[in-house]
């Protein structure tokens, strides 16, 4: 039972750390500046965000035989934390920095 709890905490810490670093690297710069970004840039950031999520979970999968905790507990808790940190990003403010398309 203790192994499951520590595995869940380790997965949550890993997912939370990667999620926070991803938010800081991708979205924080946009929110700090007053400059507008294009829709293409917005979609590139979203695609990169998804790729980082996949790479994060892929790393847990590849290390499943070396981690001392139950693989399923670690990967599920990492995925939950990645999702929660992503939900905390103020997407409505980020969308306000996107330029209106010229028609």
Backbone as JSON, one array per atom type, in Angstrom:
{
  "sequence": "XXXXXXXXXXXXXXXXXXXXXXXXXXXXXXXXXXXXXXXXXXXXXXXXXXXXXXXXXXXXXXXXXXXXXXXXXXXXXXXXXXXXXXXXXXXXXXXXXXXXXXX",
  "N": [[0.82, -1.2, 0.0], [1.93, 1.26, 0.79], [3.81, 1.5, -1.19], [2.2, 1.96, -3.41], [1.14, 4.45, -2.8], [3.45, 6.06, -2.65], [4.3, 5.73, -5.27], [2.2, 6.97, -6.63], [2.52, 9.57, -5.67], [5.07, 10.12, -6.67], [4.63, 9.97, -9.45], [2.75, 12.03, -9.68], [4.29, 14.22, -8.87], [6.24, 14.25, -10.89], [4.64, 14.6, -13.23], [3.41, 17.03, -12.56], [5.63, 18.75, -12.33], [6.71, 18.7, -14.96], [4.48, 19.66, -16.33], [4.25, 22.26, -15.22], [6.69, 23.38, -16.03], [6.32, 23.24, -18.78], [4.12, 24.97, -19.13], [5.31, 27.38, -18.28], [7.35, 27.67, -20.2], [5.96, 27.71, -22.66], [3.57, 29.34, -22.55], [3.75, 31.45, -20.69], [5.42, 33.53, -21.6], [3.88, 34.65, -23.61], [1.74, 35.75, -22.2], [3.03, 37.68, -20.65], [3.94, 39.63, -22.43], [2.77, 42.42, -24.44], [2.39, 42.04, -27.03], [0.7, 40.86, -29.91], [-0.06, 37.54, -31.07], [0.03, 35.3, -33.88], [-2.58, 33.19, -35.27], [-1.47, 30.86, -36.24], [0.88, 30.64, -34.74], [-0.25, 30.21, -32.25], [-1.47, 27.71, -32.66], [0.83, 26.21, -33.17], [2.08, 26.29, -30.68], [0.16, 24.88, -29.21], [0.29, 22.36, -30.45], [2.93, 21.69, -29.83], [2.68, 21.55, -27.09], [1.01, 19.3, -26.79], [2.77, 17.39, -27.85], [4.81, 17.45, -25.94], [3.42, 16.44, -23.76], [2.92, 13.81, -24.65], [5.56, 12.89, -24.92], [6.37, 13.03, -22.27], [4.77, 11.08, -21.01], [5.57, 8.9, -22.53], [8.21, 8.61, -21.72], [7.85, 7.7, -19.09], [6.67, 5.26, -19.74], [8.77, 3.99, -21.12], [10.61, 3.71, -19.07], [9.44, 1.91, -17.4], [10.28, -0.58, -16.43], [12.35, 0.04, -14.76], [11.57, 1.79, -12.79], [10.76, 1.9, -9.33], [8.13, 1.59, -8.51], [4.64, 0.74, -8.97], [3.84, 0.58, -12.32], [1.4, 1.37, -13.59], [0.15, 3.0, -11.7], [1.96, 5.12, -11.49], [2.03, 6.19, -14.13], [-0.63, 6.92, -14.56], [-1.08, 8.81, -12.5], [0.81, 10.72, -13.25], [-0.25, 11.5, -15.73], [-2.7, 12.58, -14.9], [-1.85, 14.79, -13.4], [-0.49, 16.27, -15.39], [-2.67, 16.95, -16.94], [-4.23, 18.44, -15.08], [-2.53, 20.63, -14.5], [-2.44, 21.74, -17.02], [-5.09, 22.56, -17.25], [-5.12, 24.64, -15.47], [-3.92, 26.71, -16.78], [-4.45, 29.95, -17.97], [-6.34, 30.02, -20.44], [-8.22, 31.69, -21.67], [-7.14, 34.25, -21.39], [-4.82, 33.88, -22.89], [-5.89, 33.45, -25.43], [-6.86, 35.98, -25.91], [-4.59, 37.29, -26.71], [-4.23, 36.61, -29.3], [-4.07, 37.44, -32.71], [-6.64, 38.86, -34.72], [-7.9, 37.24, -37.6], [-7.16, 38.43, -40.88], [-9.43, 39.28, -43.34]],
  "CA": [[0.0, 0.0, 0.0], [2.83, 2.41, 0.84], [4.43, 1.58, -2.51], [1.23, 2.58, -4.32], [1.04, 5.88, -2.45], [4.68, 6.74, -3.08], [4.27, 5.74, -6.74], [1.26, 8.01, -7.05], [3.15, 10.85, -5.38], [6.18, 10.31, -7.61], [4.04, 10.28, -10.75], [2.14, 13.36, -9.61], [5.37, 15.21, -8.84], [6.84, 14.28, -12.23], [3.68, 15.22, -14.15], [3.24, 18.42, -12.17], [6.84, 19.49, -12.68], [6.77, 18.85, -16.42], [3.37, 20.55, -16.71], [4.58, 23.64, -14.84], [7.76, 23.84, -16.92], [5.72, 23.42, -20.1], [3.34, 26.21, -19.08], [6.24, 28.5, -18.21], [8.08, 27.81, -21.45], [5.11, 27.97, -23.82], [2.49, 30.31, -22.45], [4.04, 32.59, -19.81], [5.97, 34.63, -22.4], [2.78, 35.28, -24.34], [0.96, 36.53, -21.25], [3.8, 38.81, -20.15], [4.08, 40.67, -23.44], [1.56, 43.03, -24.98], [2.4, 41.77, -28.46], [-0.25, 39.86, -30.39], [0.53, 36.41, -31.8], [-0.84, 34.83, -34.95], [-3.26, 31.93, -34.99], [-0.52, 29.8, -36.52], [1.75, 30.51, -33.57], [-1.07, 29.61, -31.2], [-1.61, 26.28, -32.96], [2.14, 25.59, -32.99], [2.26, 26.11, -29.24], [-0.74, 23.81, -28.76], [0.86, 21.1, -30.93], [4.11, 21.41, -29.03], [2.19, 21.16, -25.77], [0.59, 17.9, -26.89], [3.97, 16.56, -28.05], [5.49, 17.35, -24.65], [2.64, 15.51, -22.94], [3.17, 12.45, -25.14], [6.94, 12.54, -24.57], [6.42, 12.83, -20.82], [4.2, 9.76, -20.7], [6.41, 7.91, -23.2], [9.37, 8.38, -20.87], [7.41, 6.81, -18.01], [6.48, 3.94, -20.32], [10.07, 3.39, -21.42], [11.3, 3.42, -17.81], [8.54, 1.12, -16.55], [10.97, -1.7, -15.79], [13.37, 0.52, -13.84], [10.98, 2.53, -11.66], [10.48, 0.94, -8.25], [6.71, 1.6, -8.15], [3.73, 0.16, -9.94], [3.83, 1.38, -13.54], [0.07, 1.94, -13.86], [-0.1, 4.09, -10.74], [2.84, 6.24, -11.83], [1.65, 6.83, -15.39], [-1.95, 7.55, -14.4], [-0.95, 10.02, -11.69], [1.52, 11.71, -14.07], [-1.2, 12.01, -16.72], [-3.68, 13.43, -14.21], [-1.22, 16.07, -13.06], [-0.29, 17.0, -16.64], [-3.98, 17.48, -17.31], [-4.63, 19.48, -14.14], [-1.7, 21.82, -14.7], [-2.9, 22.33, -18.27], [-6.37, 23.22, -17.01], [-4.89, 25.86, -14.7], [-3.44, 27.76, -17.68], [-5.55, 30.86, -18.3], [-6.45, 30.01, -21.9], [-8.99, 32.84, -22.16], [-6.19, 35.35, -21.51], [-3.92, 33.58, -23.99], [-6.63, 33.66, -26.67], [-6.97, 37.43, -26.1], [-3.36, 37.76, -27.33], [-4.19, 36.12, -30.68], [-4.53, 38.43, -33.69], [-7.83, 38.52, -35.52], [-7.5, 36.97, -38.98], [-7.51, 39.46, -41.86], [-10.16, 38.66, -44.45]],
  "C": [[0.86, 1.26, 0.0], [3.5, 2.59, -0.52], [3.48, 2.24, -3.52], [1.13, 4.08, -4.05], [2.29, 6.62, -2.9], [4.78, 6.77, -4.6], [3.35, 6.82, -7.27], [1.86, 9.4, -6.8], [4.3, 11.15, -6.34], [5.65, 10.67, -9.0], [3.42, 11.66, -10.78], [3.2, 14.45, -9.59], [6.01, 15.36, -10.21], [5.9, 14.98, -13.22], [3.47, 16.69, -13.83], [4.43, 19.29, -12.54], [6.92, 19.74, -14.18], [5.66, 19.79, -16.89], [3.67, 22.0, -16.38], [5.69, 24.2, -15.73], [7.23, 24.1, -18.33], [4.92, 24.71, -20.16], [4.25, 27.43, -19.09], [6.93, 28.74, -19.55], [7.18, 28.23, -22.61], [4.19, 29.17, -23.69], [2.83, 31.55, -21.63], [4.57, 33.79, -20.59], [4.86, 35.39, -23.13], [1.99, 36.19, -23.4], [1.71, 37.75, -20.73], [3.84, 39.96, -21.14], [2.74, 41.22, -23.89], [1.42, 42.75, -26.47], [1.38, 40.68, -28.79], [0.51, 38.75, -31.11], [-0.47, 35.96, -32.86], [-1.54, 33.54, -34.53], [-2.34, 30.75, -35.23], [0.42, 29.55, -35.35], [1.01, 29.85, -32.41], [-1.2, 28.1, -31.42], [-0.28, 25.55, -32.84], [2.41, 25.33, -31.51], [1.38, 24.97, -28.71], [-0.2, 22.44, -29.21], [2.1, 20.71, -30.14], [3.73, 20.97, -27.62], [1.75, 19.69, -25.77], [1.79, 16.97, -27.05], [4.74, 16.39, -26.74], [4.75, 16.39, -23.73], [2.91, 14.06, -23.35], [4.58, 12.01, -24.76], [7.09, 12.27, -23.08], [5.91, 11.44, -20.44], [4.99, 8.64, -21.37], [7.65, 7.6, -22.36], [9.02, 7.48, -19.69], [7.25, 5.38, -18.55], [7.82, 3.24, -20.58], [10.85, 3.01, -20.16], [10.5, 2.51, -16.88], [9.22, -0.04, -15.85], [12.0, -1.24, -14.76], [12.79, 1.3, -12.66], [10.56, 1.53, -10.58], [9.0, 0.83, -7.86], [5.89, 0.94, -9.24], [3.59, 1.11, -11.14], [2.49, 2.07, -13.76], [-0.23, 3.12, -12.94], [0.71, 5.32, -11.12], [2.35, 6.94, -13.09], [0.29, 7.51, -15.29], [-1.84, 8.83, -13.58], [-0.18, 11.11, -12.45], [0.58, 12.32, -15.11], [-2.24, 12.93, -16.08], [-3.06, 14.79, -13.88], [-0.91, 16.89, -14.3], [-1.59, 17.67, -17.07], [-4.4, 18.62, -16.38], [-3.83, 20.76, -14.3], [-2.1, 22.51, -15.99], [-4.21, 23.07, -18.1], [-6.2, 24.51, -16.23], [-4.38, 27.01, -15.57], [-4.61, 28.65, -18.08], [-5.72, 31.01, -19.82], [-7.26, 31.19, -22.43], [-8.09, 34.07, -22.3], [-5.23, 35.13, -22.67], [-4.62, 33.84, -25.32], [-6.79, 35.15, -26.94], [-5.72, 38.01, -26.74], [-3.24, 37.31, -28.79], [-4.76, 37.19, -31.6], [-5.8, 37.94, -34.37], [-7.38, 38.27, -36.96], [-7.98, 38.1, -39.91], [-8.23, 38.79, -43.01], [-10.3, 39.58, -45.61]]
}
